[in-house]
Amino acid sequence: MLLHLLAVGDVVGEGGLAFLERHLRSLKKLHSVDFTVVNGENASGVGVTPRQAQAILDAGADVVTLGNHTWNRLQIKDFLEECPYILRPANYPKHLPGRGYGVYPGPRGLRIAVMNLIGRLELPPHNDSPFTVADNILKEADADIVVVDFHAEATSEKGAMGYYLDGRVQAVWGTHTHVPTADCQVLPEGTGFVTDLGMTGPARSVLGIRPEQSVNLFLGGLPQRYEEASGPCKLNAVLFVIDSETKKCVSAERVDIAD
């Protein structure tokens, strides 16, 4: 069968969450989506609360992934332990709450593994190597389909991960930088790849925050707590179509929507 898997970019703030709630189910219906993964680590601006994580699931996500702001809202730690449908990066230290991958039921009995990893370039370097951790997970994951949310800053590190896992997983997408990239492709060995999904949140913003706050930062102004921008929103996503028999991705295309 052809599995239609939707990967949705980082949800930013309550505006991004509300936009997701309004549009995700209709987007899934339009593209006959079978399984949906949403990165939710910025639903509180930085971090996500249990209420917001549950709202993302209720909006139509099958799995919520996180990233470098996982611990900015510490109340999420118990939810990470209790709810199997939310993941934090697998290469975080093992003693921390939560899990970094899971295997979930898909259509027609397919077992879909979702892996969440975080990069080390321009991010805290004390985490384990995402490449080594990915190898270890692939040895133990009992699944028909494996997909990866690689939350990383450097486009080079994301590209390297795509080629490293090419032919061993069915899709790799980047999150974190909030800017959608135009390089959707199927790599030579059959893995769907895009450098960054983008984000779900205020369109007239700098990475989801008020533009004047970002300008202030680069002009050397006093530090400010970032605030979500107002105005129209957008949802950045990529649709991966995966052949469950050949275990190869057959297409990867952007399905962005906006107010």
N, C-alpha and C positions, 0 to 999 in steps of 0.2 A: 504494500500500500504506500501511498504518498502521504507522509505526515507533514502537516502544515504547522510549523512552530513559530510563534511570534515572540520576539525579544524587544522589550520596551525600555527606553532610556530613563536615566535617573529621575525619579519624581522629586520635584523641588517645591517645598512649601505647601501650604494649604490650598493655594490656587492650583498648583499642579495636581494635587490629590483630587480636588473637585473636578478638574478637567478629565482626569482618568476615569473617575466614577461616571461621568456623563457619557464618555465616548468609547471606552474600551470594549464593552459588549457588542456595540454596533460594528466596531472595526473588526472584531473577531468574526462576526456573522458575515460581513462583507467578503472576507478572505477565507472563509471556511476553516478557521483556525482550530486545531486540535489540542494545542498545549501552549501555555503562555507563561513567560518568565519576565518579571518586572523588577528592575533595580529600585529599591525604596530608601536608600540610605540618607537622602536629603529631604525627606518628607517634613521634617521639623526645621528645615533650613540647613542645619547640620545634625544628623542623627535621625532616628525614627522612634516613636513611642509605640507601645503595644497597640493602642487604639488605632494609630495610623497604619501599622502593619496589617492589622485585621481588616481595616477598610480597603487596603489594596487587594487583599485576598477576596473580600466580598465583592469588589469591583470586577472580578473576573480573572485575577492572576492565579495560576496554579502553584507558583513558587515565587517567593520574594528573595532577592539577593541583596547583599550589603557591600560595604567597602571600608574606606579609611575612617569614616565617621561613625562606625558601628557603636563605639563606646561614648559618643557625645551625649547620649540619653541613656544613662545607666539603668533606668527602669526597664530597658529592653532585655536585660540579662536573663531574667526568669522566663520571659516569653520565648527566648532563644532555646531554652532547655525544654519547654513544654510543647512548643509547636514545631512539628517536623517540616512545615512548609515554608520556613524562613531559614536562610543560610547566611553565615558570616564567612569571611575568607578562610579557606581550609589551611592555609599556611600561617595563620596566627598560631601563637604558642598553644600547645595541646591542652594545657590546664584551664584555658579560658572557656567561659560558657558557650554552649551551642555546638553546631556541627557545620562542616564546610562542604558537604555534599550529601545528596540523598537520591534514592531511587523511587520513582513515582509511577503509578499506573497510568498508562496511556490508552488510546483506542485499540480495540481488538487484542487486548492482552499485552501490548507492548510495554516493556519496562524502560522508562526514560530516566537516565541519571543526569542530574544537574550538578555541576561543579562550580564553586565560587573561589576565585583566587585573587590575590592582591600583588601588584608589582613592587619592586624594590628601588627602581630608579626615581629619584626625586620624591620618594615617600620613605617613611621610617624603615631603615634597612635591617632591623633586628628580626624581622619575620623570616621563616624558612624560605628556601628557594622555591618559587612557584613551579619551576620546571621539575624539580625533584619530587615535590608533593604531588604534582599531576601524575607522574610516573607511578607513584605508590598507590594512588587512588585507582588508576586504571587496572592495576593488578588485582584489586579486591572488589571492584564494583561489578555486580552481577546484573548487567543491563543490556538491552538491545540497542539503545541509542544513548549517546553521551554528548552533552553540550556544555559549554564553558563560558561563564561570565568572568572576564579577566579585567579587574578593576585596577587600572594602571595609568600613570601620567605620561610616560614616554611612548610615542607612536612606534619607535624602534623596538621596544620591549614587547608591545602588543603584536607587532608583525612577526617578531621572532617566535612568540608563542604559537601563533597561527601555523607557521611552517613546522615548528617542532611537533605539534600534535596532528599535522596533516595526515590523513589516512587512518588515524587512531581514534578520532572523535568525529562527530558529524557536523558540529558547528562551534566556532569560537567567535565571540564578539567582545569588543572593548567597551568599558564604561569609565566614568570618572571625569572626563574633560568637558562633558556637556555640549560639545560641538559635533554635530552629525558629520560623518565623513562620507565621501562619494565613491568609496572603493569597494563596494559590495562585490564579492567574487566567489567562485568555487576554486579552491587551490588544486594543484595538479593531482593529488591523491584522493580528492573527493570531499574535502572539508570546506563547508561554507564559512566565510570570514568577512568581517568588517572591522575597521580599526576602532571606530567609536559610534555607538548608537545615537548619541546626543542626549537630550533631556526631555522631560515632560514638565512644563511649567511656563512662567511668563516669557513671552516672545520678545518684548521690548525690555531687555535686561542685559546684564553682563553675567552670564552663567547662572541666571535666575535671580540675581540680586539687583537692587536699585543701581542704575548706572552711575549716579553721582557718588555713591559710596566707593565704587571701584576707581573712579577718577580721583577721588580724594586720597585713596591709598597710593596711587602712582605719583601724585603731586607731593607726597610726603606729609599729608595731614595727620591729625590725631587719629589713632585707631578707633574704629567704631564697630559695634556689633552689627553684623550684616542683617539686612532686612529684605524680605522677599519683595520683588518688584510687583507693581500692579499692572492692570491692563490685560489685553488679550493673551491667551495661552496657546501652546502647541504641544503636540505629542510626537516625539521622534521614535521610530521603531523600524525593525527589519524583519521581514518574513523569510524564513528559511523553509524550503521544501525538500524533504528528505525521503529517499527511497528506502523503506525498511528492509527490503530484500537484499539490495546491493550494499546497504549500509553507507551510501554516499549521498551527499547533498546535491541536488540537481539544479537549484537556483537559490539566489539570495538577492532580495530587492528591498529598497526602502518603501515604507508605507506610511510616511509622515502625514499628519493632519494638523490643521490650525484653525483658530477662530477666524 
